[in-house]
Structures are given as structure tokens and as C-alpha cells.
């Protein structure tokens, strides 16, 4: 997904996050997923296939995948990297804690799937 909201020159980029039930519940109530328990930042996959691979890791049993979109200007402030391996998310994005206020404020309404549905 790469779209421009009406009146905006900043296209939006689809991003995907694998979350547990606690984070899913917070997201459903607040429209964003809040601070990570470790206070270290947040990771997003840049493809749905990558999010599926990570969600299917044994440590993520019962996980949910959220899809949202962020303005390209916000995405460009994150760190893009490759998460390798059979359960790696592939092309991914990391935002340090200091950027999460901007990330949360600019998220489009999320779509939430159980890992098995996505």
C-alpha cells in the first residue's frame, strides 16, 4: 500500500507488526500500540509475507499481525534493515523509542489479523 491522503504530498507506506494479545488489546482500545515493554523501540516488517514468517516463529504462537500505513517522511526516519532466516521478517524497519510519538500519531487505522488469518 502506497497512497497519498487527500491534500497530502507525503505518500503512505504499508507496514506490518507482529503483536501479542496484550498489545493487540491496547491497539484496539487506543488506535496505536503504545510503548514497548522494554522501552527500546518498535520493529515493523515492510511486507505481509515477512510479517507472516515472523508470526509463524514458535516464540510467536498465537500472535496477531497488524497492518497500518505511515507517511513516507516518518518511514524515512526509521532504520531499514534485513531480518534473515526462516522466521525472519525480511525487509524491516525499526523506530527507536524517541520516534514512537510521531509514529503513533501518524498511523492509519490498523487492520488486525490473527497470525493464521493473514
C-alpha positions as CSV (number, residue, x, y, z in Angstrom):
1,X,0.0,0.0,0.0
2,X,1.4,3.3,-1.0
3,X,-1.2,6.0,-1.2
4,X,-1.4,9.8,-0.6
5,X,-4.1,11.1,1.7
6,X,-6.2,13.8,0.0
7,X,-4.3,17.1,0.1
8,X,-1.0,15.5,1.1
9,X,2.2,15.2,-0.8
10,X,3.5,12.6,1.6
11,X,2.6,9.1,0.3
12,X,1.8,6.4,2.9
13,X,3.8,3.2,3.2
14,X,2.2,-0.1,4.4
15,X,3.9,-1.6,7.4
16,X,3.2,-4.7,9.5
17,X,3.8,-5.5,13.1
18,X,3.5,-8.8,14.9
19,X,2.0,-8.4,18.4
20,X,0.7,-10.5,21.3
21,X,-2.7,-10.4,22.9
22,X,-1.8,-7.6,25.3
23,X,-0.5,-5.3,22.6
24,X,-3.5,-6.2,20.3
25,X,-5.9,-5.2,23.1
26,X,-4.2,-1.9,23.7
27,X,-4.2,-1.2,20.0
28,X,-7.9,-2.0,19.7
29,X,-8.6,0.4,22.5
30,X,-6.2,3.3,21.6
31,X,-5.6,3.1,17.9
32,X,-1.9,2.6,18.3
33,X,0.1,0.0,20.2
34,X,1.7,2.2,22.9
35,X,5.2,1.8,24.2
36,X,7.0,-1.5,24.0
37,X,7.5,-3.2,27.4
38,X,11.3,-2.9,27.0
39,X,11.0,0.8,26.1
40,X,13.6,0.2,23.4
41,X,11.6,0.9,20.2
42,X,9.5,-1.0,17.7
43,X,10.0,-3.2,14.7
44,X,7.8,-3.4,11.6
45,X,8.0,-5.7,8.6
46,X,7.8,-4.0,5.3
47,X,5.9,-6.9,3.7
48,X,3.0,-9.0,4.7
49,X,4.9,-12.2,3.8
50,X,7.7,-11.0,6.2
51,X,5.2,-10.4,9.0
52,X,3.7,-13.9,8.4
53,X,7.1,-15.5,8.6
54,X,7.9,-13.8,11.9
55,X,4.4,-14.5,13.2
56,X,4.9,-18.2,12.5
57,X,8.1,-18.5,14.6
58,X,7.5,-20.8,17.6
59,X,8.1,-17.9,20.0
60,X,5.2,-16.0,18.5
61,X,2.5,-18.7,18.8
62,X,-0.9,-17.0,19.0
63,X,0.4,-13.7,17.6
64,X,-1.6,-11.2,15.7
65,X,-0.5,-9.2,12.6
66,X,-1.4,-5.5,12.3
67,X,-1.3,-3.6,9.1
68,X,-1.1,0.1,9.1
69,X,0.4,2.8,6.9
70,X,2.8,5.6,7.8
71,X,3.8,8.7,5.9
72,X,7.0,8.2,3.9
73,X,8.5,11.1,5.8
74,X,8.1,9.1,9.0
75,X,9.4,5.8,7.5
76,X,12.5,7.6,6.3
77,X,13.3,8.5,9.9
78,X,13.4,4.8,10.9
79,X,16.3,2.3,10.3
80,X,15.6,-0.1,7.4
81,X,17.4,-3.5,7.7
82,X,17.1,-7.1,6.6
83,X,15.9,-9.7,9.2
84,X,17.2,-13.0,7.8
85,X,16.2,-16.6,8.5
86,X,13.2,-18.8,8.1
87,X,11.3,-16.8,10.7
88,X,12.9,-13.5,9.9
89,X,10.7,-10.7,8.6
90,X,12.9,-9.9,5.7
91,X,13.0,-6.2,4.8
92,X,12.1,-4.5,8.1
93,X,12.0,-1.1,9.8
94,X,13.0,-0.1,13.4
95,X,12.0,3.1,15.2
96,X,13.8,4.0,18.4
97,X,11.7,5.0,21.4
98,X,12.3,8.7,20.7
99,X,10.4,8.5,17.4
100,X,7.4,6.5,18.7
101,X,5.2,9.5,19.5
102,X,5.4,10.6,15.8
103,X,4.9,7.0,14.6
104,X,1.8,6.5,16.8
105,X,0.4,9.9,15.8
106,X,0.7,9.3,12.1
107,X,-0.5,5.6,11.9
108,X,-3.5,5.0,9.7
109,X,-6.3,3.0,11.4
110,X,-4.9,-0.5,11.8
111,X,-6.2,-3.8,10.4
112,X,-5.7,-6.7,12.8
113,X,-5.5,-10.4,11.8
114,X,-4.6,-13.4,13.9
115,X,-1.3,-14.8,12.5
116,X,-3.2,-17.7,10.9
117,X,-5.6,-15.4,9.0
118,X,-3.2,-13.0,7.5
